[in-house]
Amino acid sequence: MKKPAFRKKSAPEAVQPVAAAETGQPGHAPAEASAEASVRSGGRSGGTRTTQSLLAAAVVLAAVFGIAEARPPAAPAKADGGVAPTTAQVERTAAVCPQPLQGLTGSTTLTAYTPPGTGGATGGVGWLSDAAAPATPPTAAPSAPAPSTPAAPSGSTAPAAPDKAGPPADARLTLAKPGTPATGPAANGDAAPGTGAIATGALAPGFTVTQTTVVTEQRGLGLSGLTCTPAGTSFWFAGASTAGDRVDYVSLVNTESSAAVVDIKLYGDKGLIENDAANGITVAPGSSQSVLLPTVSKGAVNDLAVHVVARSGRVGAALHAADGSKGADWIPASAEPAATQVLPGLPADTAAAHLVVWAPPEDDADLKIQLSGKNGWFTPAGNESIHIKAGMVAAVDLGKVTRDEVAGLRLSPTDDKHPTPVVAGLRVDRAGGGGKSDAAWLTGSGPVGARATVADNRAGASTLFLTSAGDAATVRVTASAGSGGGTPVSKDVQLPAGGTVALPAPEPGGLNGSFALTVETVSGGPVMAARMLSLPAKDVPMFTVQALRDDHSTVRVPRAGQDPGVVLR
């Protein structure tokens, strides 16, 4: 609690009125101080000058501490007569990309992009660099996670990288200017590290990085993609599994200058799965580590919620799921637990949908299941609700729930007076010729807000799903210039209240290379958005879906006034 500002007087008598005004008890604090001083002096009168000075000091200190203890915290000061805070563009943005599909061969692409800004920021740099090699790449056979070693090769993404001097000489990818994406290959193979991304100055607001991997071998066949996220201390994933042919693992990447200690908490249909191997995992600075879920679970569990918690330090965390020849993708990190979760991005040709929901240990959850179709929200027949016991995971197969129409999914309390925060994930399967299929995972997401962007869109391969979770809305969709050239284009899209619209992504004129899509809310909403990238190969409808979330390219800055008294607080 802050100590209030005060002025120190030369004599105790001058202090007493102040104490009375601040505590609401006239003369109370000084009286107590005087009594204690009398006891300590043995009750003698006529002491020396030194004794009198000590008594005066004791009274002053007693008054001060009386004020500090009894006075409630002061309300935040309003400068300039209560002028509202202003907004400013962020000046540095960082993200972490996971290790690219450990134990599988594939082609991984990294794409970085910053939308053109409207602020006055100039200059800046943007780059992507490899982190250290992983300590424990997962294999098909379960193995216990081993502590990482503090290897820190040149080009590590630890903060020692020279932000102000420019990107390191061995940066994997550099971003030259806003409005034009940069793309390049990531490291491949079992020893491939995670990646750190940094943007400063004019390149920081809205800076986004997408990682996309194509695997064409039978094991792990499919398209895997994700938007790289900032380092943090808490990540939720719903929809993992250790049953059947599933090979799921958590990728931990530490781009910070200090070690991180991480716990991986697994929840199944019987609650928390206790396992000491999941606790106290050390991730050294500038290193990457992968943890197979079977090594920190107990037996086969069909449906899991995973909570990655950094008890010290910060990490980038991602969860990859591979279901044999049935498909593979990254399970996106969910929004924080909330009573209502919206999952955008269900394709019209969804062949199967599997919903996984976790409730906290404090309370059960009863949720309505609703879909957002072309005309608004409706309840799917036969799947009206789901009950989740406290601290456990519940799952339900929804089948071909979209009925050949695009949709978003919403979970909300059946009783508004009983809101329970939950985490939700949805596996979506699409079928191709010869019984071949691919899978993607959707998760609870936030609105696009003022602006949201996804990179790595390709000609004829991207579809945009837009869901208005509230009022009717208008959004502006902008396709950037291509990484190799092209002219940006924009398009306004109208959304009915509670409705979902899908459209082939607009493409820049004269497109050369990949491009980025930016969605801005013009009116109404809130609007949820997701992008599906579809790259069919060998009769397999390979696809991946990424939600678009507010890029928080601006921050609120409170106005400050000069107050010399702050040094006394």
C-alpha positions in Angstrom: 0.0 0.0 0.0 1.3 3.4 -0.9 2.2 5.8 1.9 0.4 9.1 1.5 2.4 12.2 0.9 3.0 14.4 3.9 5.1 17.3 5.0 7.4 16.9 7.9 7.0 19.6 10.6 9.6 20.9 13.0 7.6 20.1 16.2 5.2 17.4 17.3 2.5 19.9 18.0 2.4 20.7 14.2 1.9 17.1 13.4 -1.0 16.3 15.6 -3.7 18.0 13.6 -2.5 16.3 10.4 -2.8 12.9 12.1 -6.3 13.7 13.3 -7.4 14.7 9.8 -5.9 11.6 8.1 -7.0 8.9 10.6 -10.5 10.3 11.5 -9.5 9.9 15.2 -8.5 13.3 16.6 -5.2 13.2 18.5 -5.3 9.4 18.7 -2.0 8.4 17.1 0.0 11.1 18.9 -1.5 10.2 22.2 -0.4 6.6 21.8 3.0 7.7 20.8 3.4 10.0 23.8 2.3 7.2 26.2 4.9 4.8 24.8 7.6 7.5 24.9 6.7 8.1 28.6 7.1 4.5 29.5 10.4 4.2 27.7 11.8 7.2 29.6 10.7 5.7 33.0 8.1 8.4 33.5 10.8 11.0 34.3 10.2 14.7 33.5 12.6 17.4 32.7 14.9 15.2 30.5 17.9 16.4 28.6 17.7 18.2 25.2 18.6 14.9 23.6 15.8 13.1 25.3 13.3 15.8 24.2 14.6 15.5 20.6 14.1 11.7 20.7 10.6 12.2 22.1 9.8 14.6 19.3 11.1 12.2 16.7 9.1 9.3 18.2 5.9 11.4 18.0 6.5 12.3 14.3 7.2 8.7 13.4 4.1 7.5 15.3 2.0 10.0 13.5 3.4 9.0 10.1 2.9 5.3 10.7 -0.6 6.0 12.1 -1.4 7.7 8.8 0.1 4.9 6.7 -1.8 2.2 8.5 -5.2 3.8 8.9 -5.5 5.8 5.7 -7.2 3.9 2.8 -5.4 3.8 -0.5 -5.8 7.1 -2.4 -7.7 7.1 -5.6 -5.6 7.3 -8.8 -4.8 10.9 -9.5 -6.4 12.5 -12.5 -4.0 14.8 -14.3 -5.2 17.9 -16.2 -8.7 17.8 -14.6 -9.4 14.2 -15.3 -8.3 14.0 -19.0 -8.8 10.5 -20.4 -5.8 8.3 -21.2 -4.3 8.4 -24.7 -3.3 5.6 -27.0 0.2 4.9 -28.4 1.6 2.3 -30.7 3.6 -0.5 -29.3 7.4 -0.2 -29.9 8.5 -3.8 -29.5 6.7 -7.1 -30.3 8.1 -10.6 -29.7 6.7 -14.1 -30.5 7.9 -17.6 -30.2 7.4 -20.4 -32.7 7.6 -24.1 -31.7 9.9 -26.8 -33.0 8.7 -27.9 -36.4 7.1 -31.4 -36.1 9.8 -33.4 -34.2 10.2 -37.0 -35.4 8.6 -36.3 -38.7 9.9 -35.1 -42.1 8.2 -32.2 -43.7 8.6 -28.8 -45.2 8.1 -25.9 -42.8 7.7 -22.3 -43.8 7.9 -19.2 -41.6 6.1 -16.0 -42.7 6.3 -12.7 -41.0 4.2 -9.6 -41.6 3.4 -6.2 -40.2 0.3 -4.3 -41.5 0.9 -0.7 -42.6 0.5 1.6 -39.6 -1.3 4.9 -39.1 0.9 6.2 -36.3 4.0 8.2 -36.4 6.5 5.4 -35.6 9.4 5.2 -38.0 12.4 2.9 -38.4 12.7 -0.4 -36.6 13.8 -3.9 -37.4 12.2 -7.3 -37.6 13.7 -10.7 -37.7 13.4 -14.4 -36.8 16.2 -16.5 -35.4 16.7 -20.1 -34.4 16.7 -21.1 -30.7 19.1 -23.7 -29.4 18.7 -27.3 -30.4 16.1 -29.3 -28.5 17.2 -31.4 -25.6 14.6 -34.2 -26.1 13.0 -34.6 -29.5 10.1 -37.0 -29.1 10.1 -40.4 -30.9 7.3 -42.9 -31.6 8.2 -44.7 -28.4 7.5 -42.9 -25.1 10.5 -41.6 -23.2 10.8 -39.5 -20.1 11.7 -35.8 -20.7 15.3 -35.0 -19.8 16.5 -31.7 -18.6 17.7 -29.4 -21.3 21.3 -28.3 -21.6 22.2 -24.6 -21.8 23.5 -24.7 -25.3 23.4 -21.2 -26.8 24.7 -21.1 -30.4 25.1 -17.9 -32.4 21.7 -16.6 -33.4 20.0 -17.8 -30.2 16.8 -15.9 -29.6 17.8 -15.0 -26.0 17.4 -11.3 -25.3 21.1 -10.7 -25.8 20.2 -10.3 -29.5 20.9 -6.7 -30.5 17.4 -5.2 -30.8 18.7 -1.7 -31.5 21.6 -2.6 -33.7 19.6 -4.7 -36.1 19.0 -8.4 -36.7 21.9 -10.8 -36.0 24.0 -11.8 -39.0 22.6 -15.3 -39.1 18.9 -14.4 -38.7 16.8 -16.9 -40.5 14.4 -14.3 -41.8 14.3 -10.5 -41.8 11.3 -8.2 -42.4 12.1 -5.1 -44.5 9.0 -2.9 -44.2 5.3 -2.9 -43.1 2.8 -4.0 -45.7 5.0 -6.7 -47.4 5.4 -10.1 -45.9 8.7 -12.0 -45.7 8.8 -15.7 -46.0 11.5 -18.4 -45.8 12.1 -22.0 -44.7 12.5 -23.1 -41.1 15.0 -25.6 -39.9 14.0 -29.2 -40.5 14.7 -32.6 -39.0 14.6 -34.1 -35.5 17.1 -31.5 -34.2 15.2 -28.5 -35.5 14.9 -25.8 -32.8 12.1 -23.4 -32.1 12.2 -19.9 -33.4 12.1 -16.5 -31.8 10.7 -13.4 -33.6 11.3 -9.7 -32.7 10.0 -6.5 -34.3 10.7 -2.9 -33.1 9.7 0.6 -34.2 7.3 0.8 -37.1 7.4 -2.9 -37.6 6.2 -3.7 -34.0 2.4 -2.8 -34.2 0.5 -5.8 -35.5 3.6 -7.9 -36.1 2.6 -11.5 -36.7 4.4 -14.7 -37.6 2.8 -17.9 -39.1 4.4 -21.3 -39.2 3.1 -23.9 -41.7 4.3 -27.5 -42.3 3.4 -29.9 -45.0 4.0 -33.6 -44.3 3.4 -36.0 -47.1 4.6 -39.3 -45.6 1.9 -41.7 -44.4 2.8 -41.2 -40.7 1.8 -37.7 -39.7 0.3 -37.0 -43.1 -1.3 -33.5 -43.2 -1.0 -29.8 -43.0 0.0 -28.2 -39.7 -0.1 -24.5 -39.1 -0.2 -22.0 -36.2 0.2 -18.4 -35.4 3.2 -17.9 -33.2 2.4 -16.5 -29.7 4.3 -14.4 -27.2 6.2 -16.1 -24.4 4.1 -16.4 -21.3 3.4 -18.3 -18.1 0.1 -20.0 -18.8 -1.2 -21.9 -21.8 -4.4 -24.0 -22.1 -5.0 -26.7 -24.7 -8.1 -28.9 -25.1 -8.4 -31.9 -27.4 -5.1 -33.7 -26.8 -5.0 -37.5 -26.4 -2.7 -40.4 -25.6 -5.0 -43.2 -27.0 -4.9 -45.2 -30.2 -2.4 -43.9 -32.8 -2.2 -40.5 -31.3 1.3 -39.0 -30.9 0.9 -35.7 -29.1 3.7 -33.6 -27.7 4.2 -30.3 -26.0 6.9 -28.0 -27.5 8.6 -25.7 -25.0 10.9 -22.9 -26.3 12.7 -20.5 -23.9 13.9 -17.4 -25.7 14.6 -15.6 -22.4 17.9 -14.9 -20.7 17.0 -17.0 -17.6 16.0 -20.6 -17.1 12.3 -21.5 -16.9 10.7 -24.2 -14.7 7.5 -25.6 -16.2 4.7 -27.9 -15.0 2.5 -29.7 -17.4 -0.9 -30.5 -15.9 -3.1 -33.1 -17.6 -6.9 -33.4 -17.0 -9.0 -36.3 -18.2 -12.5 -37.7 -17.5 -11.5 -38.5 -14.0 -9.8 -35.3 -13.2 -6.1 -34.3 -12.7 -3.6 -37.0 -13.7 -0.9 -36.9 -11.1 2.6 -37.7 -12.4 5.9 -36.3 -10.9 7.5 -36.4 -14.4 5.2 -33.6 -15.5 6.4 -31.2 -12.8 9.6 -29.2 -12.5 10.7 -29.4 -16.2 13.7 -27.1 -16.6 14.1 -25.3 -19.9 17.5 -23.6 -20.1 17.9 -20.1 -21.7 17.9 -20.2 -25.4 16.9 -23.8 -25.6 14.0 -25.9 -26.9 12.4 -29.1 -25.4 9.7 -31.5 -26.5 7.7 -33.6 -24.1 5.6 -36.5 -25.3 2.3 -36.7 -23.5 2.5 -40.4 -22.9 5.6 -39.9 -20.8 3.8 -37.6 -18.4 0.4 -39.4 -18.4 -0.7 -42.7 -17.0 -2.1 -45.0 -19.6 -4.2 -44.2 -22.6 -6.6 -41.3 -22.2 -9.0 -40.4 -25.0 -9.6 -36.8 -24.3 -7.3 -34.4 -22.4 -7.1 -30.8 -21.4 -3.5 -29.6 -21.0 -2.3 -26.7 -18.8 1.3 -25.6 -19.3 2.4 -23.4 -16.3 5.7 -21.7 -15.9 6.3 -21.5 -12.2 9.4 -19.4 -12.9 10.6 -17.7 -16.1 8.6 -17.6 -19.3 8.3 -19.9 -22.3 6.6 -20.3 -25.6 4.4 -23.4 -25.5 2.6 -25.2 -28.3 0.9 -28.7 -28.6 1.0 -30.8 -31.7 -1.3 -33.7 -32.4 -0.8 -36.5 -34.9 -3.4 -39.2 -35.4 -1.6 -41.7 -37.6 -2.9 -41.5 -41.2 -6.1 -39.6 -40.1 -4.5 -36.2 -39.9 -2.3 -33.9 -37.8 -2.1 -30.3 -36.8 -1.2 -27.9 -34.0 -3.9 -27.6 -31.3 -4.1 -23.8 -30.8 -3.7 -22.3 -27.3 -7.1 -21.5 -26.0 -8.4 -18.2 -24.6 -8.3 -18.2 -20.8 -11.1 -20.0 -19.1 -14.4 -18.2 -19.5 -18.1 -18.9 -19.0 -18.7 -18.4 -22.7 -16.4 -19.7 -25.4 -16.7 -19.1 -29.2 -14.9 -21.3 -31.6 -14.9 -19.9 -35.2 -14.0 -21.7 -38.4 -16.1 -24.9 -39.0 -15.9 -25.7 -42.8 -19.1 -26.6 -44.6 -17.7 -30.0 -45.6 -17.0 -31.0 -42.0 -17.2 -34.9 -41.9 -16.9 -35.2 -38.1 -16.5 -32.9 -35.1 -15.4 -33.9 -31.6 -15.9 -31.4 -28.8 -13.7 -31.5 -25.6 -14.5 -29.3 -22.6 -12.8 -28.8 -19.2 -14.3 -27.4 -16.1 -12.3 -26.0 -13.1 -12.1 -28.0 -9.8 -14.3 -25.5 -8.0 -17.6 -26.2 -9.8 -19.5 -28.2 -12.4 -20.5 -26.6 -15.7 -23.7 -27.0 -17.7 -23.4 -25.5 -21.2 -25.6 -24.8 -24.2 -24.2 -25.8 -27.5 -25.1 -23.5 -30.4 -24.0 -23.0 -33.9 -23.8 -19.7 -35.9 -25.2 -20.3 -39.3 -25.9 -17.9 -42.2 -29.0 -16.5 -40.4 -27.9 -16.5 -36.8 -27.5 -18.8 -33.8 -29.4 -22.2 -33.6 -29.2 -25.3 -31.5 -28.1 -28.5 -33.3 -30.6 -31.3 -32.9 -29.5 -34.1 -30.6 -26.6 -32.0 -29.2 -28.3 -29.3 -27.2 -26.0 -29.2 -24.2 -23.1 -30.8 -22.3 -22.4 -31.3 -18.6 -18.9 -31.2 -17.3 -18.0 -32.3 -13.7 -15.8 -30.1 -11.6 -12.1 -30.6 -12.4 -12.8 -33.0 -15.2 -13.0 -33.3 -19.0 -16.2 -34.1 -20.9 -16.4 -34.9 -24.7 -19.1 -35.4 -27.2 -19.1 -36.4 -30.9 -21.1 -33.9 -32.9 -20.8 -35.7 -36.3 -21.6 -33.8 -39.4 -22.9 -30.9 -37.3 -22.6 -28.2 -39.9 -25.0 -29.8 -42.4 -23.0 -28.5 -45.4 -22.9 -24.9 -44.1 -20.1 -23.0 -42.6 -20.5 -22.3 -38.9 -19.0 -21.1 -35.7 -19.6 -22.9 -32.4 -20.6 -21.2 -29.1 -20.7 -22.7 -25.6 -22.6 -20.6 -22.9 -24.1 -21.3 -19.5 -27.5 -22.9 -19.5 -28.2 -20.8 -16.4 -26.9 -17.2 -16.6 -26.8 -17.2 -12.8 -24.4 -20.1 -12.8 -21.4 -19.1 -15.0 -18.5 -21.5 -14.8 -15.2 -20.7 -16.7 -14.3 -23.5 -19.1 -11.7 -24.3 -21.7 -12.9 -25.9 -25.0 -11.4 -27.4 -28.1 -13.0 -28.9 -31.2 -11.4 -31.5 -33.6 -12.7 -31.1 -37.1 -12.2 -33.8 -39.8 -12.5 -33.4 -43.5 -12.7 -36.4 -45.8 -11.2 -36.9 -49.2 -11.1 -39.6 -51.9 -10.3 -43.2 -51.0 -11.2 -42.7 -47.3 -8.3 -40.4 -46.7 -8.8 -37.5 -44.3 -7.1 -34.7 -42.5 -7.9 -33.0 -39.1 -7.6 -29.6 -37.6 -8.3 -28.3 -34.1 -10.3 -25.2 -33.2 -10.3 -23.5 -29.8 -12.0 -20.8 -27.8 -11.0 -17.5 -29.3 -11.3 -13.7 -28.7 -12.7 -11.1 -31.1 -10.6 -9.5 -33.9 -11.2 -6.1 -32.1 -9.8 -3.2 -34.0 -7.5 -5.3 -36.2 -6.2 -8.8 -36.6 -3.9 -10.4 -39.1 -2.9 -13.9 -40.3 0.1 -14.4 -42.6 1.0 -17.1 -45.1 -2.0 -17.1 -47.4 -1.6 -18.6 -50.9 -3.4 -18.1 -54.2 -6.7 -20.0 -54.3 -6.0 -21.7 -51.0 -7.4 -19.5 -48.3 -10.9 -19.2 -47.0 -12.0 -16.7 -44.4 -14.7 -17.5 -41.8 -16.3 -14.5 -40.1 -18.8 -14.8 -37.1 -20.6 -11.9 -35.5 -21.1 -13.1 -31.9 -23.4 -10.1 -31.2 -25.0 -7.4 -33.3 -24.8 -7.2 -37.1 -21.4 -6.1 -38.1 -19.3 -4.7 -40.9 -15.7 -5.7 -41.3 -13.0 -4.7 -43.8 -10.8 -7.4 -45.2 -7.5 -6.4 -46.7 -5.1 -8.6 -48.7 -1.5 -7.3 -48.5 1.0 -7.2 -51.3 2.6 -10.5 -52.0 6.0 -11.5 -50.6 7.3 -11.3 -54.2 5.1 -8.4 -55.4 1.5 -7.4 -55.9 -1.0 -4.6 -55.1 -3.1 -4.7 -51.9 -6.9 -4.9 -52.2 -9.6 -4.3 -49.6 -13.2 -5.5 -49.3 -16.1 -4.7 -46.9 -18.2 -7.6 -45.7 -21.6 -7.4 -44.0 -22.4 -9.9 -41.2 -25.9 -10.6 -39.8 -26.4 -10.6 -36.0 -25.1 -14.0 -34.8 -24.4 -15.1 -38.3 -21.3 -16.6 -40.0 -20.1 -15.8 -43.5 -17.4 -17.6 -45.4 -15.6 -16.1 -48.4 -12.6 -17.0 -50.5 -9.8 -14.7 -49.4 -9.4 -11.6 -51.6 -6.1 -11.7 -53.3 -3.8 -8.8 -54.2 -3.6 -7.8 -57.8 -0.5 -9.3 -59.6 0.1 -11.6 -56.7 3.6 -13.1 -56.5 4.3 -15.3 -53.5 2.3 -15.5 -50.3 0.3 -12.7 -48.7 -1.3 -11.7 -45.4 -5.0 -11.1 -44.5 -6.0 -8.3 -42.1 -9.5 -8.0 -40.7 -10.7 -4.7 -39.1 -14.0 -4.2 -37.3 -15.8 -1.2 -38.9 -19.0 -1.4 -36.9 -21.1 -3.8 -34.8 -19.9 -7.1 -33.5 -17.9 -8.4 -31.7 -16.6 -10.4 -34.6 -14.7 -13.7 -34.4 -12.6 -14.8 -37.4 -10.6 -17.8 -38.6 -8.7 -18.6 -41.8 -8.6 -22.0 -43.4 -5.6 -22.8 -45.6 -6.3 -25.8 -47.8 -3.5 -27.6 -49.8 -4.9 -30.9 -51.1 -2.3 -33.5 -52.0 -2.7 -37.2 -53.0 -6.5 -37.2 -52.5 -5.9 -35.9 -49.0 -7.8 -32.7 -48.2 -4.9 -31.3 -46.2 -6.0 -28.2 -44.3 -5.3 -26.1 -41.2 -7.3 -23.4 -39.4 -6.0 -20.4 -37.5 -8.1 -17.9 -35.5 -7.5 -14.2 -35.9 -7.2 -12.3 -32.6 -6.8 -8.6 -31.8 -3.2 -7.7 -32.5 -3.1 -5.1 -29.6 -0.9 -2.9 -31.7 -1.8 0.1 -29.4 -1.8 0.5 -25.7 -3.5 3.0 -23.4 -1.2 5.5 -21.8 -2.4 7.5 -18.8 -1.7 11.2 -18.7 0.7 12.1 -15.9 1.1 15.3 -14.0 4.1 16.7 -12.1 4.0 15.7 -8.4 7.2 16.2 -6.4 5.5 14.5 -3.5 5.8 11.1 -5.3 9.3 10.7 -3.9 7.8 10.5 -0.4 5.2 7.8 -1.2 
